Amino acid sequence: MEDEPALAEILQALLRARGRFEVLLARDAEDALAQARQSPPDVAVLDLEVRDLDVAGLLQKLRQDHEALPALACGGAAAREPAGGFDALFLKPLDLRALLAQVERILGERGRK
């Protein structure tokens, strides 16, 4: 979930270009939860700076249905390691290669289990 549409679309395009990712974009927390119920995610990438959103609370709700869901947090320079058990924090401007590598690592580990 990313509140900057251009960045969300870039991430979506880069992940889809890898050829093995289905990427769903959520407009808000309700949309994220609804999509996760319909199509269980393998990994969540959440923006820490979405206005009026408790990101740690959203992750907690996602993990009620998907207990072992890996989650990556993205935020600006002022972002701190968020509460709620995120697997990694990426600062903006995003290092897209590092983010993609982390997603691939997580999915690779899940595929081996």
Secondary structure as GFF3:
##gff-version 3
##sequence-region A 1 113
A	DSSP	alpha_helix	5	17	.	.	.	ID=ss1
A	DSSP	alpha_helix	29	38	.	.	.	ID=ss2
A	DSSP	beta_strand	44	47	.	.	.	ID=ss3
A	DSSP	alpha_helix	55	65	.	.	.	ID=ss4
A	DSSP	beta_strand	71	75	.	.	.	ID=ss5
A	DSSP	beta_strand	88	91	.	.	.	ID=ss6
A	DSSP	alpha_helix	96	112	.	.	.	ID=ss7
###
